[in-house]
Amino acid sequence: MNFNFINLQPYGNPHYFIYLMIGLIPIILGLYYGRRFKIYECIFSVVFLFLIFDADKWQQGVSLIIYLLIELVITYCYLYYRKKGKNKTWAFYLAVFLSIVPLIMVKVQTAFPKAKIPGVLAFLGISYITFKTVQVIMEIRDGAIKEVNLGTYLRFLLFFPTFSSGPIDRYRRFAKECDVAPKRDQYVNDLGLATRYLFQGFLYKFVLGWFFGTYWLPRISRMALIAGTANGGLKLSWWLLAYMYCYSMYLFFDFAGYSLFAVSISYFMGIHTPMNFNKPFLSQNIKEFWNRWHMTLSFWFRDYIYMRFTFFAMKKKLFKNPVRLSQVAYLLLFLVMGFWHGLTWYYIVYGLFHAIAIIINDYWIRYKKKHKDKLPSNKFTKCLSIFVTFNVVCFSFLIFSGFLSQLWFGWM
Amino acid sequence: MSNKRRLWQIFGPVLCAFILLLVIFLLPWERTFSRDSIYQAANSQTTTVFKGSLMKQDAFENGYVPFYGSSELSRLDSLHPSVIAQKYQRNYRPFLLGGPGSQSLAQFLGMQGTADELKDKKAVVIISPQWFTKMGQDPDAFALYYSPLQACNFLLGIKKDSVSSRYAAKRFLAMPEVKGTVKRGMKRIAAGEELTDAQRFILENQRRMLNNEDKFFSTFQLRDRIKKINTRAKLLPDTYSVKGLNEVAEQEAAKNTNSNSFGINNRFFKTRLNKRNLMKLKDSQRDFDYTKSVEYSDFELMLQQFAKQHTNVLFIIPPINQKWSEYTGLSEEMYQKSVSKIKYQLASQGFNNVEDLSRHGGEKYFMEDTIHLGWRGWVAVDQAVKPFMQRPNGRYNYNIHDYFYTKKWQKEPHKIGSTDKSPVNYSLKGK
């Protein structure tokens, strides 16, 4: 019998879940009886990573291994430097910069395929690994992380349930859980949640996400293109509005579904990977939205870009006005996020759009505080603010989708 | 609460769900469709209907006649076969099977589920020479029309090894969409072996599940074109006359093709042939060759299937919009050669109902756009379909020749005029 190499995309189809569940059985039984089979876990993770990067994707696998080596060297060099009691700012900047160089090169390569940067090849999950390493380097700088166990660090970086697209865990949180088995009561609780999240994920990704993304979206997209071409000018049509809502729903259910799978599988493995979504479309303003949407990413940006920048600017007294400072910090945060999504106009505009939205929101909140007595606050205003926020967010997703680019310039 | 009990509460429902699902999909369910949904399905041209069995079976037993074709079937103007059949209360209704990219191989697979229902019945095939490119069936399009259910039917329906079953299996194996047990089964058939017992068992259960899936979900994504058909039918004269139909065709066509000099539907011209595309297409088809193609053998699979079913088939060979082919540089001589090769393949095996419209490409309003029949073309189609459907049916026997599965035939250059001199002896029994 000849063996067919297969490429399994994480959580892509029912087969994946069957293989996954079979592989998980020893881990689940072990944890239930208070034992954590670390070696088995590692083999299991490696096998599933192998299945992502085998066959014609093997170059990606090689790319991942080289990348890992680079990041390990950077992390341990910086750790060694810090352990010697030194803490120069330039060393910290250098370490962070070096650790994100591969990601930057990959992003440039993706944006300009003709550039052909030698030796650069994107692999699935590079962004999320980079988020994790940068986080570790920053916490080494703060002294919050004093010791990095190589095994734990590798397991953290390569933790396969969250490998391809998050949620982004924190090293210190992960390290506390990954060597011990949870108490049985606690673990049975986890199993209940894991099962619930798994099925919620099925509903989100394979039912609702399918309807919005596979069933309706292509039809709406076709109609929007036809109607847009017929109307001329900015090529606007009602179909475009339908596209906006449909895409937003698709984006949410697909990604939230995926995140639920990742959290669910983590729970089965006795690791409490943080949740990524918390009813984002019920947010009453943009700031709240970012506390509920892709939470681990926005918290990462908050902690490691927004807060860092704010402290830095305060120390250097760059701004006299704190309002101006937070505005600049928001702009920085969302621009970086935009660039991270990809070096294309619509991702960058998407970032700018959210920065401006959150700045306006801040103005409004300050105004509201000043005029508390005159502004009503009741059920109706709450619904109104949810409605407004929802539409602003959906509009930003329309930009994000790249469909406008397709509509106006014929490329995406 | 004890942990064991909690575990049961967590995993019990999951277990029940799986058992329930398995039971539901393995039980032999009965399902009937409403007349309306069959009528919708017949005109919806969705891939779900194409890939399924049950709706087609139901339809063919109730006065529907399969119209196998490709993208021309979606040119639903007032003269479309579906509209005409509806308006003049014909004793048949077309069941449209095919769409963009459904070539012979996809059609052959799609025919697997309805062999019994089409036994001794009639069918219409619109056979486009454009299918006969060097590589034949486009694998991407095949992926769209590939039905695992029909693949199971094909594999489990093979009684004994034959040239055609080997050829078919080899062709299916060339399509990347064919996977899993089906692929392994195809490999055995292609090698002239029988399926293993294990394969047979898996395929039978797979078929049972897929049949149920077909039963549950085939009405799910129907495209409703009935309203469209009814509005189009209103434009037709109340009493049937070819002259009257042609008048409507000319009026409609004149209104819909006034944006360009090719006689191409305005909407098609605007959306598909913008200036840049138009520039690109000029003289782009000079080297097209439909005379040497693996499609000839794929087409033979369809013919063999018809022969097996003793189906009485009307073949219609459409032309290309002449102004368009002159613009793109497509060779008329080559086109006629391929038509003649197709006709030879048909006639030499006893398929004698052939309506060759291939020389009508220069007639005004015959085509809806570049290569698709429309308006007056549909009227011409009806002039063949109407008498064909009126004739009483009999049991048709054909003489199938394995020669048409050979590379030699695929590559054979064919001379115009050789159609009548048939080197292969055939007899037509029981006409």
Interface residues (C-beta under 8 A of the other chain):
Chain A: R184 D185 V188 L191 G192 T195 F199 Y215 I226 T229 A230
Chain B: N3 R6 L7 Q9 I10 F11 V14 Q221 K270 T271
